[in-house]
Amino acid sequence: MTPKHRPGLSRRAWLTTTSGVIAAGLLKTQADAVKLVAQEAPSSADDPTRVPGRLVSELGSRAPAERPRRLMRNQALSSSSRTPLQDLHGTITPADLHFERHHGGVPNIVAENHELLIHGMVDRPLVFSMADLKRFPQTSRICFVECSGNGGGAYNRERMPTEITPQALDGLLSTSEWTGVMLSTVLREVGVQGGASWLLAEGSDSAVMSRSVPLEKGMDDAMLVYAQNGEAIRPEQGYPLRLLLPGWEGNTQVKWLRRLEVTDRPTMTRDETSRYTDPLQDGTARQFSFVMDAKSVITFPSFPYTLPEAGWWEIKGLAWTGRGRITRVEVSTDSGDSWQDAELQEPVLSKSTVRFRHLWDWDGDKTVILSRATDETGYVQPTVQQLWEARGERTTYHQNHQRAWKIDADGAVTFGLGDLV
Amino acid sequence: MRRATTWAAVAVLLAACSPADGPPQATNGVDSEAGDFSAELAANAPASFGFGAYATNARIAMWDIDVKPDGEGLPVGSGSVSEGKRVYEMYCIACHGPTGTEGPNDRLAATDEWEQWPVARGVGNYWPYATTLYDYVRKAMPQNAPGSLSDDQNYAVIAYVLNLNGLLAGDGVLDASSLPAIRMPARDRFVADDRVGGPEIR
């Protein structure tokens, strides 16, 4: 037996029961063990009703046993860390667990000195302080941010992983309530001139991260945001100001934003030409592939969990699309032979993650479980074969194909896409 | 000018909304209906709030450091391949290797055919615009002291990188007029995103 994650049973309790009661042949399953352990009366030293509790504090902290952590790629200036999807519930990502993708490290910015310059094809070029921006009418919106390179680890036919967590595979995805001002409100202030069609957004980091964005998006649902989940944006997410482009690839949503230039053409920056473009099999490369298409991922059961026994389990996961709302998530528990509709947890918000659930009575046999999402345009999350056929195998971004988890007869869960291709 | 027109058309295409009839079509992520989310200003909002300070030309010039594909934004100055080799060996070689191929960071020199991709994705076979080199090097390089090279040093080191890719002769010199004139091999490889939602997988 290789103990891995065993929900509902602490390691100490498990060892106690295996060495003691189970050895005596009285218990057949872990569920029985849980019931028996629960009947043991706690000693008074461990009984929280017998000792005064901790007093109030200025700043809360997680329970000591709860230690969710981002997974870091490396310590380079251009690097990333990933959200622990398999450890989280609901849809909102705690701000300190929001994924990171920096191209020149996290800059140290003093908010009271930070300014946003808007110029170019405008009637009134203006510089805004953070106080100016916070004085504009405020808007909040819950939406996801996803790196367009998310999930690339499951695209290579020869290197399909098995022992990989949802975090390691798809953790460049986080969801927050973002607060700020609509970009359209601020652009109205500078007076965009006729003939303008693009924006150049630049960050105040050591890479001066730069992306060209169609003006239409800027006038639609783009925001200048300064808060995340009710507090100031974390430095890793762009403190004190970032561009938010709901549903679009993360790197376009420039962090530490200091400049917007209104133009009539894209600037063709490094990160929209030599990076974040998608080579296709016909010898061309797709450019300005902004929208994140519909995707879903099962976060439980997933590696490294083990299902300790057959019976009722709830398959849980996240689905999202940059094209509006998710309308349907289907789950298969028989390697894709048949599909059932999963329940979607309300509210289903546009360009946000939605939590899906499917109650499953596992018979204890080896199988592969999958999920697939459908969005309001009628787009269905493709298989990896469909993506290979449409794009070839050279792309390194926008790999939103169906994910699979293999459940072995002993309950061990591994990434299972390789078993299907 | 032809190129500018093309990309303006792309912006319009990206913004295309639902047709007159039928179910909502892909809008490339642009939310055509307010639905759960309203961006409308309050009815009593003024035509202008008057927030922010006027940005003078001098203020704009401090941060307006980008370079456009037609060369707009390139500074006065010049640099040669031979000067660039010295700059490269001083500031770049540790991360990009003696010939721009060895790493440990991004590969700069690559002339492989695309059919061999992803064997290499460098300046010579994947960067569509030479001006992007200036925009990027001026902003982000060298990584441990970004923005620290002079305008002439930037021209020179870009000249050397282009030389490593076989795109500039050993006696070549770059300035604001010659850099945008360099025709990059990958120039016509890039196409607009044709994913539009709906049932077709692209």
Interface residues (C-beta under 8 A of the other chain):
Chain A: L77 H103 G104 L117 I118 H119 R124 P125 L126 V127 F128 S129 D132 L133 R135 F136 P137 T139 R141 M182 S184 T185 R188 E189 V190 S197 W198 L200 E202 S206 A207 V208 S210 P214 L215 E216 K217 D220 D221 P246 G247 W248 R258 R259 E261 T263 D264 R265 P266 T267 M268 T269 R270 T273 S274 T277 P279 L280 G283 T284 A285 R286 Q287 F288 S289 F290 V291 M292 D293 G322 R323 G324 P347 L349 S350 K351 D375 E376 T377 G378 Y379 V380 P382 Q386 L387 E389 A390 R391 R394 T396
Chain B: R3 A4 W7 A8 V10 A11 V12 L14 A15 P23 P24 Q25 A26 T27 N28 G29 V30 D31 G35 D36 F37 A39 L41 A42 A45 S48 F49 F51 G52 A53 Y54 A55 R59 I60 W63 D64 I65 D66 V67 K68 P69 W114 E115 W117 P118 R121 V123 Y126 W127 P128 Y129 T131 T132 D135 Y136 K139 A140 Q143 P146 G147 A186 R189 F190 V191 A192 D193 D194 R195 V196 G197 G198 P199 I201 R202
